């Protein structure tokens, strides 16, 4: 007798086989054709000319209509099982009952060629060509049919001809301050040059640039539509002469240059109501409804307007941004209106209306981590934030984190392997509690952060470690593209609570590593800088640099006091070292969403004075999801050193005090949020000192290239707004250590050269 689940499975398979033989065009009228998707847009350009890739993308978007059972919303690709059409064409639809529910739930009405109206869409393509200077272009379409003549996809054919170029430009007469500003923007615009292709979109972009510029110079009521163009193609056949003008319906206020009048800020309670309290500040009138927790100077410090100065829309945007970044308001509204009470009518009064958000915010974040060192486990973070604890936008955050891990893979048991827990508190002030000489931008809010925390890591088979830390740091933006972080002081204390004989045997064989695990204080100062800029729509650059020193101040104090030799803090040695790291990431867009992104990175750490080894937590490692993806984390290095096969958990040794990375990745779109990547990675870590317990690990010029691990591979990414889920499959080409194979390609086998990584975010 068959099991009920086996019967159900047999029934489902039989139903699927039956449906696959069903028609998807059975109910179509005899003169209709089922739309099978977009075959493509074929552009035939004259010899010696190229067609702009961004314009081709615009044309494809204009005719990209999704067919039935579209795959990820694509107009070209379809899901192979058209169950919606099967149900529509072959399933009965009674007025009521189960069959009616199935039909209404799953049936999909067919999309027909007549619904797409390709003859109308060719006219749309012609209009797009005209708007982009291809006035002699012509579009047509062809139905691509297979064996079933009731189905067809659409191929659009375009013969654009040669584009019309701008051969002469006439700007406004330089008779007023406003017209002078407009002419200055136009003559320096990349959209408005002789020899460039005529484009309606480019001229519209110039309108927006002009309006933004003059509105930041006091002409608040000027709008992009007040700029008009007269284009003439008869003066020089095949070319365009353009004359700029202003619209006839130009509002008189658009010609006036305004200054800032009265500034009024109203701060409302989250629950509404309250007693109004009026305060005169250097940045206008502040009306707040008490009882409320708000420092008198907080709001004025965010207002960019200056009474009596030229009005600027940029000041409005900057005020909105500053108030939003405080994180204490759920609604901010800025209104501007002419001041009709003054003799000089060219004044704009500003009213800023803010409503407080709820002060407390709780968050719970759960995750599952799959690590490249064969560890798997869930984690949980619970946090509570008071976003205005002292009334000045100060944020107090308390977070409790916890996670546990177990090892996976062939030959491993499922025993509970390790867990981690931490309690951290951070108090952030929306200003710099620092000397005035630190350069900062008033365009952005700068932060001072005080932190205190404790973390515990327990690996039952090896060790239990505690780390206490406290510190103060500053975050500020010096310019539009440069962000700086100065950790003025950070003190960490690492305590190895207990160890197992297995761990002790590993440390006995590696004295240098054992020193890095010793109980110690780490007093640090560090500075990091990030330069992030999109130079244009096709080129981006990100430069990061960090320098850190530990122990120098304490060491100097002890030396001045006459204490030489080994120094300690509370009878515990403190670490002394210097560390630096820098990386450059350059991105180049070729067409559409095709990007080539490259990274070059290097770092070094050196212990001296009171320490002979850099702390283990501050050393570099290689391999894993973000470095050389053909190797698992900490499975390579330092240098050509390889952990002896009989040593258990040798990854403790896979760290170094010098690192070098070079990565190149081609990122390309597939369908909707689905992206692909092809990458090439090289890198490793080394020791700056010779360590006999790890032969081949020291950095040397003559073996540097041979010590670089090299790997390639491919990956898939799902890019959902701000979240990127990434899966990369790395393929090893060259291992830096000796293997059973000779030659540059020395991977022991193809299967053993593979490494898969699942991660969040791009690798660089």
CORQUIGI-V202287 format. One record per residue. N is the residue number from 1. RES is the residue in one letter. PHI is phi as a letter, one per 40 degrees, with the letter a starting at -180 (NA if undefined). D_FIRST is the distance of its C-alpha to the first C-alpha in Angstrom with 1 decimal. Layout:
N;RES;PHI;D_FIRST, N;RES;PHI;D_FIRST
This chain:
1;X;NA;0.0, 2;X;c;3.8, 3;X;c;6.6, 4;X;d;9.2, 5;X;c;11.8, 6;X;c;10.1, 7;X;c;10.0, 8;X;c;13.6, 9;X;c;14.7, 10;X;c;13.7, 11;X;c;15.6, 12;X;c;18.5, 13;X;c;18.9, 14;X;c;19.0, 15;X;c;21.5, 16;X;c;23.6, 17;X;c;23.8, 18;X;c;24.7, 19;X;c;27.4, 20;X;c;28.9, 21;X;c;29.8, 22;X;c;31.5, 23;X;c;35.3, 24;X;b;37.2, 25;X;b;40.4, 26;X;d;39.2, 27;X;c;41.1, 28;X;c;44.3, 29;X;d;47.6, 30;X;c;48.9, 31;X;b;51.7, 32;X;b;49.7, 33;X;b;48.3, 34;X;c;45.5, 35;X;c;47.0, 36;X;b;45.2, 37;X;h;47.3, 38;X;c;50.6, 39;X;c;51.2, 40;X;i;54.2, 41;X;b;57.9, 42;X;c;60.1, 43;X;b;63.7, 44;X;b;66.4, 45;X;c;69.4, 46;X;c;72.9, 47;X;d;73.7, 48;X;g;74.6, 49;X;b;73.1, 50;X;b;70.1, 51;X;b;68.0, 52;X;d;67.5, 53;X;c;64.0, 54;X;c;64.1, 55;X;c;65.1, 56;X;c;62.3, 57;X;c;59.9, 58;X;c;61.6, 59;X;c;61.2, 60;X;c;57.5, 61;X;c;56.9, 62;X;c;58.7, 63;X;b;56.3, 64;X;c;53.1, 65;X;b;50.9, 66;X;c;47.2, 67;X;c;45.0, 68;X;c;41.6, 69;X;f;38.9, 70;X;c;41.8, 71;X;c;41.0, 72;X;f;42.7, 73;X;g;45.1, 74;X;c;46.4, 75;X;c;48.2, 76;X;b;47.4, 77;X;b;43.8, 78;X;b;40.6, 79;X;c;37.1, 80;X;c;35.1, 81;X;b;32.5, 82;X;c;34.5, 83;X;c;31.9, 84;X;c;34.8, 85;X;c;36.3, 86;X;c;33.0, 87;X;c;32.4, 88;X;c;36.1, 89;X;c;36.2, 90;X;b;32.8, 91;X;b;31.6, 92;X;c;33.1, 93;X;b;35.2, 94;X;c;35.5, 95;X;c;38.1, 96;X;a;35.7, 97;X;g;32.1, 98;X;c;29.2, 99;X;c;29.9, 100;X;c;33.6, 101;X;c;32.7, 102;X;c;30.6, 103;X;c;33.5, 104;X;c;36.1, 105;X;c;34.3, 106;X;b;33.3, 107;X;c;35.6, 108;X;b;38.6, 109;X;c;41.6, 110;X;c;42.8, 111;X;c;45.9, 112;X;b;48.3, 113;X;d;51.2, 114;X;c;53.4, 115;X;c;52.3, 116;X;c;53.4, 117;X;f;56.8, 118;X;c;57.6, 119;X;c;61.1, 120;X;c;61.9, 121;X;c;60.5, 122;X;c;62.8, 123;X;c;65.7, 124;X;c;64.3, 125;X;c;64.4, 126;X;c;68.0, 127;X;c;69.0, 128;X;c;67.6, 129;X;c;69.4, 130;X;c;72.7, 131;X;c;72.3, 132;X;b;72.1, 133;X;g;75.0, 134;X;c;73.4, 135;X;c;75.4, 136;X;c;75.2, 137;X;c;71.4, 138;X;a;69.2, 139;X;b;65.4, 140;X;a;63.2, 141;X;a;59.5, 142;X;b;57.2, 143;X;c;53.8, 144;X;b;51.5, 145;X;b;49.0, 146;X;b;46.4, 147;X;c;44.7, 148;X;c;43.8, 149;X;c;47.2, 150;X;c;45.8, 151;X;b;45.3, 152;X;a;48.1, 153;X;b;49.2, 154;X;b;52.8, 155;X;b;55.3, 156;X;c;58.6, 157;X;b;61.7, 158;X;b;64.7, 159;X;b;68.2, 160;X;c;70.0, 161;X;g;73.4, 162;X;c;75.7, 163;X;c;75.9, 164;X;c;79.0, 165;X;b;80.7, 166;X;c;82.9, 167;X;b;86.5, 168;X;a;88.6, 169;X;b;88.1, 170;X;b;90.5, 171;X;c;90.0, 172;X;c;91.7, 173;X;c;95.4, 174;X;c;96.0, 175;X;b;97.9, 176;X;b;96.1, 177;X;c;94.2, 178;X;c;91.0, 179;X;c;91.4, 180;X;c;92.4, 181;X;c;89.1, 182;X;c;87.1, 183;X;c;89.0, 184;X;c;88.4, 185;X;c;84.6, 186;X;c;84.6, 187;X;c;86.7, 188;X;b;84.6, 189;X;c;81.2, 190;X;c;79.0, 191;X;c;77.9, 192;X;b;81.5, 193;X;b;83.1, 194;X;c;84.8, 195;X;g;82.8, 196;X;c;79.4, 197;X;c;77.0, 198;X;c;77.4, 199;X;a;74.5, 200;X;c;74.2, 201;X;c;71.7, 202;X;c;74.3, 203;X;c;77.0, 204;X;c;74.9, 205;X;c;74.2, 206;X;c;78.0, 207;X;d;78.5, 208;X;c;76.2, 209;X;c;78.0, 210;X;c;81.3, 211;X;c;80.3, 212;X;c;78.8, 213;X;c;82.0, 214;X;c;84.5, 215;X;c;82.6, 216;X;c;82.9, 217;X;b;86.7, 218;X;h;87.2, 219;X;c;86.4, 220;X;c;83.5, 221;X;c;83.4, 222;X;c;83.2, 223;X;b;80.0, 224;X;d;78.5, 225;X;c;79.0, 226;X;c;82.8, 227;X;c;82.9, 228;X;b;83.1, 229;X;b;83.4, 230;X;b;85.3, 231;X;b;84.0, 232;X;b;86.1, 233;X;b;85.0, 234;X;c;88.2, 235;X;c;90.6, 236;X;b;89.0, 237;X;d;86.4, 238;X;g;83.1, 239;X;b;83.9, 240;X;b;83.9, 241;X;b;86.8, 242;X;b;85.8, 243;X;b;88.0, 244;X;c;86.9, 245;X;a;88.0, 246;X;b;87.4, 247;X;c;85.9, 248;X;c;88.3, 249;X;c;86.3, 250;X;c;86.9, 251;X;c;87.2, 252;X;d;90.5, 253;X;c;88.9, 254;X;c;87.1, 255;X;c;90.6, 256;X;c;91.4, 257;X;b;90.8, 258;X;b;89.7, 259;X;b;90.2, 260;X;c;88.2, 261;X;c;89.6, 262;X;c;88.5, 263;X;b;85.2, 264;X;b;83.4, 265;X;b;80.2, 266;X;b;78.4, 267;X;b;75.8, 268;X;b;73.6, 269;X;c;71.6, 270;X;c;67.8, 271;X;c;67.9, 272;X;g;71.0, 273;X;g;74.3, 274;X;h;76.8, 275;X;b;80.5, 276;X;c;81.9, 277;X;b;83.9, 278;X;b;85.9, 279;X;b;86.8, 280;X;c;89.1, 281;X;b;87.8, 282;X;c;89.1, 283;X;b;86.2, 284;X;h;86.9, 285;X;c;86.1, 286;X;b;83.2, 287;X;b;82.0, 288;X;b;79.3, 289;X;b;78.0, 290;X;c;78.3, 291;X;c;76.8, 292;X;a;75.3, 293;X;b;74.9, 294;X;a;76.7, 295;X;c;79.4, 296;X;c;82.4, 297;X;c;82.4, 298;X;c;78.6, 299;X;c;78.6, 300;X;d;82.0, 301;X;c;80.8, 302;X;c;78.0, 303;X;c;80.2, 304;X;c;81.5, 305;X;c;83.9, 306;X;b;87.6, 307;X;c;89.9, 308;X;g;92.5, 309;X;c;90.8, 310;X;d;89.4, 311;X;c;86.1, 312;X;b;83.1, 313;X;c;79.5, 314;X;c;78.6, 315;X;c;80.0, 316;X;c;77.7, 317;X;c;74.6, 318;X;c;75.7, 319;X;c;76.3, 320;X;c;72.8, 321;X;c;71.2, 322;X;c;73.1, 323;X;c;72.3, 324;X;c;68.6, 325;X;c;68.4, 326;X;c;69.7, 327;X;g;66.3, 328;X;b;67.7, 329;X;b;67.8, 330;X;b;65.0, 331;X;a;67.3, 332;X;b;70.4, 333;X;b;72.4, 334;X;b;75.6, 335;X;b;77.8, 336;X;b;81.1, 337;X;a;83.8, 338;X;c;87.5, 339;X;c;90.1, 340;X;c;92.4, 341;X;c;94.6, 342;X;c;96.4, 343;X;c;99.3, 344;X;c;97.4, 345;X;c;94.4, 346;X;c;92.6, 347;X;b;90.8, 348;X;b;87.1, 349;X;c;86.0, 350;X;b;82.7, 351;X;b;80.5, 352;X;b;77.6, 353;X;b;75.1, 354;X;b;72.7, 355;X;b;70.1, 356;X;c;68.9, 357;X;c;65.2, 358;X;c;63.6, 359;X;c;65.0, 360;X;b;61.8, 361;X;b;58.7, 362;X;b;55.6, 363;X;a;53.0, 364;X;b;49.7, 365;X;b;48.4, 366;X;b;45.1, 367;X;a;44.2, 368;X;b;42.0, 369;X;b;44.0, 370;X;b;42.7, 371;X;c;45.6, 372;X;c;46.5, 373;X;c;47.2, 374;X;g;43.5, 375;X;b;43.7, 376;X;b;41.3, 377;X;i;41.7, 378;X;c;42.3, 379;X;a;45.7, 380;X;a;47.2, 381;X;b;50.8, 382;X;b;52.2, 383;X;b;55.6, 384;X;b;58.3, 385;X;b;61.3, 386;X;b;64.5, 387;X;c;66.0, 388;X;a;69.5, 389;X;c;70.1, 390;X;b;74.0, 391;X;g;74.6, 392;X;b;75.2, 393;X;g;71.8, 394;X;c;71.0, 395;X;b;67.3, 396;X;b;66.0, 397;X;b;62.4, 398;X;b;60.5, 399;X;b;57.2, 400;X;b;54.8, 401;X;b;52.5, 402;X;a;49.7, 403;X;a;47.1, 404;X;b;45.1, 405;X;b;43.8, 406;X;b;41.6, 407;X;c;41.6, 408;X;b;38.8, 409;X;h;38.2, 410;X;c;37.5, 411;X;g;38.6, 412;X;b;39.2, 413;X;c;37.9, 414;X;c;37.0, 415;X;c;39.7, 416;X;c;41.9, 417;X;c;44.7, 418;X;a;47.3, 419;X;a;48.3, 420;X;b;51.2, 421;X;a;53.0, 422;X;a;56.2, 423;X;b;58.5, 424;X;b;60.9, 425;X;b;63.6, 426;X;b;65.5, 427;X;b;68.5, 428;X;b;69.5, 429;X;b;72.8, 430;X;c;73.2, 431;X;a;76.5, 432;X;c;77.9, 433;X;c;79.4, 434;X;a;81.3, 435;X;d;84.8, 436;X;c;85.9, 437;X;c;86.5, 438;X;c;82.7, 439;X;c;82.4, 440;X;a;79.9, 441;X;b;79.2, 442;X;c;79.8, 443;X;c;77.4, 444;X;b;74.4, 445;X;c;73.7, 446;X;b;74.2, 447;X;b;72.4, 448;X;b;73.3, 449;X;b;70.4, 450;X;b;70.6, 451;X;b;67.5, 452;X;a;66.5, 453;X;a;63.3, 454;X;b;61.5, 455;X;b;58.4, 456;X;b;56.5, 457;X;b;54.3, 458;X;b;52.4, 459;X;b;50.8, 460;X;d;50.0, 461;X;c;50.1, 462;X;b;53.4, 463;X;a;55.6, 464;X;b;56.2, 465;X;b;58.7, 466;X;b;60.5, 467;X;b;62.5, 468;X;b;65.0, 469;X;a;66.6, 470;X;a;69.1, 471;X;a;71.1, 472;X;b;72.8, 473;X;a;72.3, 474;X;b;73.7, 475;X;b;71.9, 476;X;a;74.2, 477;X;b;74.5, 478;X;c;77.9, 479;X;b;77.5, 480;X;c;75.1, 481;X;b;73.1, 482;X;b;73.7, 483;X;b;72.0, 484;X;b;73.2, 485;X;b;71.9, 486;X;b;74.3, 487;X;c;73.0, 488;X;c;76.3, 489;X;a;75.0, 490;X;a;71.7, 491;X;b;71.4, 492;X;b;68.3, 493;X;b;67.9, 494;X;b;65.2, 495;X;b;64.4, 496;X;c;62.2, 497;X;c;61.3, 498;X;a;59.6, 499;X;b;58.2, 500;X;b;56.1, 501;X;d;57.2, 502;X;c;55.0, 503;X;c;56.7, 504;X;c;60.1, 505;X;c;59.6, 506;X;c;58.9, 507;X;c;62.1, 508;X;c;64.1, 509;X;c;63.4, 510;X;b;64.3, 511;X;d;67.4, 512;X;c;67.9, 513;X;c;64.4, 514;X;c;65.1, 515;X;c;68.2, 516;X;c;66.3, 517;X;c;64.0, 518;X;c;67.0, 519;X;c;67.8, 520;X;a;70.1, 521;X;c;71.4, 522;X;b;71.1, 523;X;c;73.9, 524;X;b;73.4, 525;X;b;75.0, 526;X;a;73.5, 527;X;b;74.0, 528;X;b;71.5, 529;X;b;72.2, 530;X;b;69.9, 531;X;b;71.3, 532;X;b;68.8, 533;X;a;69.9, 534;X;c;68.7, 535;X;c;71.7, 536;X;a;70.5, 537;X;c;67.3, 538;X;b;66.7, 539;X;b;67.8, 540;X;b;66.9, 541;X;a;68.1, 542;X;b;67.2, 543;X;b;69.3, 544;X;b;68.6, 545;X;a;70.9, 546;X;a;71.0, 547;X;b;73.5, 548;X;b;73.2, 549;X;b;75.4, 550;X;b;74.9, 551;X;g;77.4, 552;X;c;80.6, 553;X;c;82.2, 554;X;c;81.5, 555;X;c;82.8, 556;X;c;86.0, 557;X;c;86.7, 558;X;c;86.4, 559;X;c;88.7, 560;X;c;91.3, 561;X;c;91.2, 562;X;g;92.0, 563;X;c;88.7, 564;X;b;87.8, 565;X;g;85.0, 566;X;c;81.5, 567;X;b;81.1, 568;X;b;78.7, 569;X;b;77.8, 570;X;f;77.3, 571;X;g;77.3, 572;X;b;74.4, 573;X;d;75.0, 574;X;b;74.7, 575;X;c;73.5, 576;X;b;75.9, 577;X;a;74.7, 578;X;b;74.9, 579;X;a;72.0, 580;X;b;71.8, 581;X;a;69.1, 582;X;a;69.3, 583;X;a;67.1, 584;X;b;67.6, 585;X;b;64.9, 586;X;b;65.9, 587;X;b;63.8, 588;X;b;64.6, 589;X;c;63.0, 590;X;c;63.1, 591;X;a;61.6, 592;X;f;59.4, 593;X;b;57.2, 594;X;c;57.7, 595;X;b;59.2, 596;X;b;60.4, 597;X;b;60.8, 598;X;b;62.6, 599;X;b;63.3, 600;X;b;65.8, 601;X;a;66.0, 602;X;a;67.9, 603;X;a;68.5, 604;X;a;70.5, 605;X;b;71.0, 606;X;b;73.8, 607;X;c;74.5, 608;X;a;78.1, 609;X;g;80.6, 610;X;c;78.7, 611;X;b;75.4, 612;X;b;74.5, 613;X;b;71.0, 614;X;c;69.5, 615;X;d;66.9, 616;X;d;63.4, 617;X;c;62.3, 618;X;b;65.0, 619;X;c;64.3, 620;X;c;62.5, 621;X;b;59.2, 622;X;b;57.6, 623;X;g;54.1, 624;X;h;51.3, 625;X;c;50.5, 626;X;b;54.2, 627;X;b;56.2, 628;X;b;55.1, 629;X;c;51.4, 630;X;c;50.7, 631;X;b;51.0, 632;X;c;49.5, 633;X;c;51.8, 634;X;g;54.5, 635;X;c;53.3, 636;X;b;56.6, 637;X;g;60.2, 638;X;c;62.8, 639;X;f;64.2, 640;X;c;62.8, 641;X;c;61.8, 642;X;b;58.3, 643;X;c;56.8, 644;X;d;56.5, 645;X;c;52.9, 646;X;c;53.2, 647;X;c;54.3, 648;X;c;51.6, 649;X;f;51.5, 650;X;c;54.4, 651;X;c;54.2, 652;X;c;56.8, 653;X;c;59.3, 654;X;c;58.3, 655;X;b;61.1, 656;X;a;64.6, 657;X;b;67.8, 658;X;a;68.0, 659;X;b;65.4, 660;X;a;65.4, 661;X;b;62.9, 662;X;a;62.8, 663;X;b;60.0, 664;X;b;59.6, 665;X;a;56.8, 666;X;c;56.3, 667;X;b;54.5, 668;X;b;53.2, 669;X;c;51.3, 670;X;b;48.0, 671;X;a;46.7, 672;X;f;47.9, 673;X;c;47.6, 674;X;c;45.9, 675;X;b;48.5, 676;X;b;48.6, 677;X;a;51.0, 678;X;b;52.3, 679;X;b;54.3, 680;X;b;56.5, 681;X;b;57.3, 682;X;a;59.9, 683;X;i;61.1, 684;X;a;61.5, 685;X;b;63.3, 686;X;b;66.2, 687;X;b;68.5, 688;X;c;72.1, 689;X;b;73.2, 690;X;c;72.5, 691;X;b;70.0, 692;X;d;69.8, 693;X;c;66.4, 694;X;b;65.0, 695;X;c;66.7, 696;X;g;66.8, 697;X;c;66.2, 698;X;c;69.8, 699;X;c;70.6, 700;X;b;72.8, 701;X;c;74.1, 702;X;c;73.6, 703;X;b;69.9, 704;X;d;69.0, 705;X;c;67.4, 706;X;c;65.5, 707;X;c;64.2, 708;X;c;62.6, 709;X;c;58.8, 710;X;b;57.7, 711;X;a;54.4, 712;X;b;53.1, 713;X;i;49.8, 714;X;a;48.3, 715;X;a;46.8, 716;X;b;45.3, 717;X;b;46.6, 718;X;b;45.8, 719;X;c;49.1, 720;X;b;48.6, 721;X;f;52.2, 722;X;c;53.4, 723;X;b;50.2, 724;X;b;49.3, 725;X;b;46.0, 726;X;b;46.4, 727;X;b;44.3, 728;X;b;46.3, 729;X;b;45.4, 730;X;c;48.4, 731;X;b;49.2, 732;X;c;51.8, 733;X;b;54.7, 734;X;a;57.1, 735;X;c;56.8, 736;X;c;60.1, 737;X;b;59.5, 738;X;c;59.5, 739;X;b;56.3, 740;X;c;55.5, 741;X;c;56.4, 742;X;b;59.9, 743;X;g;61.3, 744;X;c;60.9, 745;X;c;57.1, 746;X;b;56.2, 747;X;c;52.5, 748;X;c;50.7, 749;X;a;47.7, 750;X;c;46.4, 751;X;c;43.3, 752;X;c;45.5, 753;X;c;47.9, 754;X;c;45.5, 755;X;a;45.5, 756;X;b;43.7, 757;X;b;45.2, 758;X;b;44.0, 759;X;a;47.0, 760;X;b;48.6, 761;X;g;51.7, 762;X;c;53.5, 763;X;c;54.6, 764;X;a;58.2
